[in-house]
Amino acid sequence: MFKGLFRLTGVVVLVCTTFSTALWAESGARVYTGTVGKTPIVLEVGANGSEGRYFYQKYRGDLVLTGKKEGETLILDEGNPPVEKRKLLPQFRLQPKLDGWSGEWISSQGKSLKVELQPAKLPPYPADALPYLVRLHDKAPYEYLRLQGLKLKQGRTETFMGYTLQWWSEPQTKTEGFEVVSGYTAEARQRINQQLMARLWQGVEGHFGCYVDGRASYYNQTMQPSWMTPSVMSTTLSFEYYCGGAYPNQYNEALNLDTRTGNALTLDDVLWVGQGKPLHFEQSYDYDEPSSESSDAYFDYRSKELAPWLVAQLLKLYPKEMTTTQEGENDCGYNEDDPWQFPDWYFTENGIRLEPSFPHVAAVCRNIGWSVLPYSLVKQHPGGVTLQLP
């Protein structure tokens, strides 16, 4: 169980962010630690100085930076450009030095505080660290530093479909998740819990990254077990957030696992209607490189083979639902291919439930309860992983 790992390390470090921190690393971003006045901060800035972000260690929430250079001086404006052009933004004015930057931070009212920054020195990870900690340390030092000191609080214990679940929460963001503490082999349970805890910390990072003009906005992630058997399990995650822009957003996704190995399952692992060996593309929620099979061939299969096949099967199974216009709304077009190219999905008692993909403006079309492919049909088209399905 992760309970022991948490006690061993003393600090929770497993995290998956909703922001593409890997892009910062690829662009040559540099991470610094230091102070504004006497307050500790962590700052990340791109190689050309045009963009960055930072957080105060006490609060951990991102503050966006937009930069430019005037000679050797790096000027970083804090926050989004104001509607009133005459309104000033807080600003860093930094001069390079041998081991980092020094300068001042000037508030929008003109108050000045001394700034000292040096290249970040990361605390080492323990010898028995989780593999994710190693990747975070090497590929996302900003996130590694953001999470130092955070710990999970143990919550309720419950039984779901005969399996014992232990809930945990991160107190500062109130993000919750669970681990499985009985019902599978110890090795499989460790890998399952590694994935479950990663999603919990994805919610923590989502919260800290969801700041608008320096203030925490609204970000809520909920996790619930939806199906557990000796061979497979599904966990559903729901997201509601507003991090700036015209409208808030809401969507669902699922984590589907092979419980014998603890590995994540893609739809193509379970269902394959194409020719040849099933392709495999798993969306990355950590800092690994994306699958090499995220390619034209994969997109062609999803758009030209899978989606038309799903539409044909669902029209046979649910002709009324697939063709009925929603009352008071525009037609969702369930009988078209586009919504079914990359559907979310999870295991249920009677089959695989598919959730069509729609843009935010058509969010009302996403959550439907009828689109289930029965296991009898799924087993006629097995995917790349051998599974014991009902």
N, C-alpha and C positions, 0 to 999 in steps of 0.2 A: 504494500500500500504506500501511497505518497506521504502518509502521515509520518512514517519514519524518515523519509527523505527530507521532509521539511525540518524536522528536528535536527537532522544531521548537518544540514547546511546552515541553519539558523536564519537564512534569508530566502524568500521565495524569488525565483528568478525566471520561471517559465512564463513566457509571454508571446502572444501573437498579435501583431498590430494590424489595424485596418488601413494604415498608411504604408506606402511603398518605401520603406526605409532602405531597401536594397538599392533603389535608384540613387539615393544619396551616396552610398558607398561607391557605386559604379562611376559617379560623376566626380569622384575625388574629394568629397566633402571631408572636412576636418572637424574634430570634436575637441572642445576646450573646457576646462573647469576653472573656476575663479570666483571673483566676488564683484558685486555692484555695491559700492559702499562697503558694508560689512556682511552683506547677505550672499550666501553661496549660490552659484548658478552653474548650469551646464549649457554650453552653447555649441551649436553646429552650424557651419557655414560652408557653402559650396566653394569649389576651387577658384571660381572667378569672382566670388564675393557678391554675386547678384541676388542671392537668396539664402535664407537660413531660418533658424528657429532657436529658441532657448527656453529653459524653464528654471524657475526658482526651486531649489531642492525641497523647500518646505511644502510647496503646493504641487509640483510635478507637472502642471498643465502647460501645454505648448503656447508660446507666443511667437507669431510669425514675423520674420524679418525680411525686408527688401533692401538690397544694398547697391552701392556704387562706390567707385574709387575716385578720389580727387588727389592726384599725385600718389603719395604713399599712404594717405589717410583713407581708411575704410569707413564709410558711413553706412550705418544700418538703421533704417526706419522701422519702428516697431508697430505692427498692426496693419490693418487695411487702410488704403487711402481714404481720407475723410470726405464726406459729401461737400462740406464747406472747404473750398480750396485754401482759405486763409487760416484754417485751423491747423495747428502744428501737431505732429506726431512725436511721441518719445523717440529718442535717437541715441544710438551708440556712435561715438567718433573715436576711432582706434588707430593707433600707430604701431607698426610692426616692431618687435624686438627679437633678440636672439632666441628666446624661449617662449614666444607667444605674442600677445598684444597688450598694450596698455593705453589708457585714455580716459574717457568719461562717458557717462550716461546722462542725458539731459531730458528732463521731464517735459511734458507739453506746456507746463507753466514756467519753464526755464530753470528749474532746480537742477544742480549738477552734482553727480556722485562719481567718485573715482572708480575706475574699472581696471582690474588686473586679471589677465587670462593666460593660462599655460596649457600646453598639450595635455589632454586627459591621460592619466595613468590609471588603468583599470584594476580594481581589486582582482586577485587571482581566483579562479574557480577551484573547488576542491578536486582532489584526484578522482573521486568517484562521482563526479558531476554528471547530471543528465546530459545526453548528447545535445539537446537543445541549448543548454547553457553554453556549451562550447561554441556553437554556431552564433549565438547571440554575442558572445564575447568577441569573436573574430569578425563578424560581419555587420553588427549593429551596436557599436559601443554606446551610442547615445541612449538607446533603449536599455541596454545593460545597466548604465548608470542611473537611469530614471527609476528602475525597480529596486535598487539597493535599499534594504531595510523594510520592504513591504512583507508582511506576513499574513497568512490566512487564519481565519478564526473557524474553529470546528463548530458545526451546527447540528441539525437533527439527523437522525438515522431512520431510514424507512425501508420497507420491503416492496419491491416492484416485480411482479411476475415471478416471484420466488427468489429473487436476487436481492441481496442487502446492499443498500446505497448509503454512503456517508456524504453529507453535504458540507461544503465549505463556503466561506464568504470573505471578500476583501473589504475590511471595514471602511476605508476611506472612500471608495467608490460604491460600496454596497453591491458589488457584483457577486453573483452566486454561481456555484457549479457543484458537481458531485463526482465521486469516484465509486467504483464497484469494489466491495470488500469481501464478497463471497460468490461462489457459483462457477468460477472458471479457474483454470490452472494459474499458479502464481506467476509464471512467465507471461501468459497471455494477459492476465489482469494488470500486470505492470505496464505493458504496452498500451492496453486500452485506457488506463488511467492517465498515461502520459498524453494521449490525444485529448481526453476529456479536460484535463487541467490546462492544456494549451488553449482550448477554447474559452475557458474561464478567464485566462489572462488576456486573451484577445479583447474581451469586454472591458477589462481594466484599462488596457491601452486605448481602446476606443473612447473611453471616458476622458482620459487625460489629453487625448488629441482633439477633443471636441470643444474647442474654446473659440469664442467669437469676441474680437476686440479685447482680449485679455481676460474675459470672464467665462467661467464654466457654463456651457450651454446644456442641452438636454440629450443624454445618451443612455439608453436602457437596453440591456441584453438579458434575456431569460433563456434558461436551458431546462429541458424536460426530457426524461426518458420516454420513448414512445413504443418500443418493441424490443424484447430481449428473449432469446432462445439459446440453446447450447451452441448453435452454429453462427448466428448473426445477431446484431443489435443495431438499433437506430436511436439517435438522440436528435431532437428538434431544437433549433435555436431561433428565437424571434428577436428582431432588432427594431427599435424605434428611436429616432434621433433627429435633432435639428442642430446643425453645425454651421449655420449661415446659409444664405441663398433664399430663394423665393418661398420654398415650402419644406416642411418636415418630411421625413421618409420612414417607411416601414416595409420590412420584408422578412421572409423566413428562409432558412436553409437547414440542411440535415447533415449529420455526421453518421455515416453508415460503416460498420466495422465487421470484419471477419473475426469472430471471437476465438477461433482456434489459434490465430496468429497475432491478433490485435491490430492488423493492418487495416487501413481505410479502404473502402470499396467505392469504385466509381460505377456508374450505370453500365458501362461497357464491360466491367468485370462480371456483371450479373446477367446482362441481356445484350446479345450481339446478333444483328440481322444482316451484317455485311458479308463480304467474301474474305476468305483467308483468316489469318490470325487476328484476334481482336486487338485493337489499338488501346492504349492506356494513357490517359492524361489526367493527372490529379492536380487540382488547383492547390497552389502552395500557400500555407498559412504561416510559414516560418521564413527562414532566410536561405533555404536551399534554392538551387537553380531550378527553373521550371523544366518540366519534362521535355525531352527532345521531340516527343511525338505531338507536341502542340504545334501542328503544322497544317499545311494546306490539305494534306491527305485526311487528317482528322476532321477538319472543318467540312470537307467535302462529304465524308461519311455521315456526319451529323445532319447536314443540310439536305443531302440528296438521297440518303438511304434511310437513316433512322427516323427523321421527322415525318416523311411521307408514310412510312410503315406505321408509326404510332397513330397518325391521323386516321388511317384506314382501319386499324384495330379499334380505336375508340369510337369511330362512327358506327361500327357493328355493335359494340357493347352499349353505347350510350347515344343513340341517334338523336333523341330529343335534346339532351343537354348540349351536345356538340353544335347544334344548329339554332338554338333558341336565342333570341336577342334579349339581353338583360333589361328588365323594366326600368325605364328612366335613365338608362345609360346607352352609350353607343355599343354596337355589336362588338363583342370581344374577339370574334374571329377564331373561335376554337377549332373550326374545321379548316383552318389554314396552317401551313407548315411552320411558319416563323416561331410561334409560341412554344413549339415542341422540339426545337433544335437543341436546346440546352435546358431541359426542365430540371427542377429540383425533384428529389425523390426520396422515399424511405420505405422500410418494410412495415407491413401491417399484417393482421391475422389472415386476411384473404388474398393478399397479393401486394404488389408494389404500387404505392400511391405516387402519382406524378403531379407536380405542380407546375403549370405553364409559366414561361418567362415573359414578363411584360415590363415596359418602362414605367417609371414612377407615375407619369400622368395617367396610366391605365392600371393603377394598383388595385382598383376594385375588381379587376378580372383575375387576379392571381390566386386567391384563396378559394379553392373549390373542393368539395368533399367526395365527388363521385368518380374521379378519374383514376380508377384502380385497375391495373392489369393483373388478372388472376394468375396464381402460380402455375396452374396447368398450362397456360399459354407461355409464360416466361420460361418454363423448363423445356419447351420445344425449341428455344433459341438461347442456349446457355452462353454465358460470357466467358471471359478469360480466366476466371477463378472457379474451381469446382466447389460447389456449396450444397449443403443439405437443406433444401427448401421444403416447406410443407407440401 
